[in-house]
């Protein structure tokens, strides 16, 4: 069974090769940009968590020119989970430098296509970080589900 994850991104970054571009510009909760870190691709475990994450990261300004894409991960892809074997502290939300170091170490190791991480917006939900240099990343199928993607106006009062 194919595992799907989702991403809301600018319509300029819809190709598989452009998905990690944003991670090269600024740090995130689970990564650092080069040269301290390496590019990653963030995706959500559901369409809903993608909307919440985008809302938080846009600082309340409704983004334009967005698309909702589905990433179908290849069967047999090795996916790690930060809650299993990564020494995630209980107060991880307050320790961004720690979560970044975990993500950078995971990415540097290059052993798995993805790393499941909790969402800081809703910790019981999951996001996934994908390694665009992993050999299986070329097998990820990118499908545009909605272009343009329009947010409900109530999310941006």
N, C-alpha and C positions, 0 to 999 in steps of 0.2 A: 504494500500500500504506500502510495506517495505521500510524503509529508510536505505540507504547504505552509509557508509563512508569508507575511505581507509587509509592504513598505509604501509609504506615501512620500513621493519625491517630486522634484521639479520635472517638468516635461522634457527638459534638456538632458536629464540623466537617466533615460529609460533603457539604455543598452547595458548589458551585463558588464561591459568594460568601464562604464561610467559610474556604477553604483557606489564605489568606494571613494569617489572624488571628495565629498564633503569631509571625510575623516582625515584628509591630508591638510585641511585648512585650520582646524582647531581641535582642541582636546574634547573628549566626551567622558562620560562616567567610567567607561571600560576601556579606553584607549588613549594614547597620546599620538599626535601626528609625527611624521618623520622630522628630524632624524632620531628622536628619542623612541619613537614607536614605528609601527607599520600600518598601512591602510587596512581598514575593516569595513564591513557592510553590516549596518544595523537593520534588523527586521523584527516584526512583532509576531507573537504567537496567534494573534487574532486581528481582524480588521479594526475592532473597537479599540484595542490598546494602541494601535497605530495612530488613531485619531486623538486619543488622550495625550500620547507622547508628542505629537506634532503641536497640539494646543499649548502644551507647556513650553516647548522649545521655541515657539514663535512669540513668546512674551505677550500674548493676548492680541496680537495683530493677525487678522485673518490672512493666511497665505493665498496667493493667486498662482496660477500656472502649475497646479499640482496634478499628479496622476496617482491612482492606486494600482500597484502592481502586485502580482502573486509570484512568489518564487517557489517552484516545485523542486525540492531537494532530491538528489538521486537516491534510488533504493540502495541500501547498504552503506550509506554515508555514516561515518563515525562522528557522533556528536557528544561533546563533553557537557557536563553540568557543573556550574560553579558551586552548587550546593553539595557536591560530592567530591571531596578530596582537594579542595582549594583553600581551606582554612578561611572561609568567609566570616568575618566578625559579626556578632549580633547587631552591632550598630553600624553596619556597612554603609547606610545612607549618609551618615555624617563623616565617613572616611573616604572621600573621593580619591585621594592619592593612593590609598590602599587598593581600591577597586581598579584604578588605572594600572597599578603594578601587577595585579592579577591578570588583567586583560593583556597587557604587554607581554608578560611571561608566557601566557597561553599562545598568543600569536607567534611569538618567537619560536616556540617549540614546534609549531606546524604539524602537530600530530592528528588534528581533527579538522573537519570542514567547519564545524560550528561549535559555539559555546553558549549553552542556555544560561541566561542570567535573569534575576528578578527585576521587575520594573520598579524604579523608584517612585513612579506615579502611583502605582498600585502593586505593592510587593507580592501579592498572591498571583499576579499575572506574570507571564514570562516573555522576554525578548530573546532574540538570538543574535549573536555576533558571528558573522561569516568571514572566513579567511579567503580573500580573493586570489591568493597565490597557491592555495591547496589544489592538487591535481583534480579533485572531484568538482571544483567550482565551475569548471568548463561544462559540466553536465547539468548544472542548475538551469532549469527552464524558466524563462521570464515571460510572464503573460500580463499584458495590460488589461486590467479589469474595468477601469473607468478613467477616461481621459476626455475632458477634464474631470477631476475629482472636486466636487463642491462640498464644503463643510456646511453643516446646519448652522444657520445664522445665530442660533441661541448659544452656540459654543463661544462666540466672539461678540459679547454684548458691547 
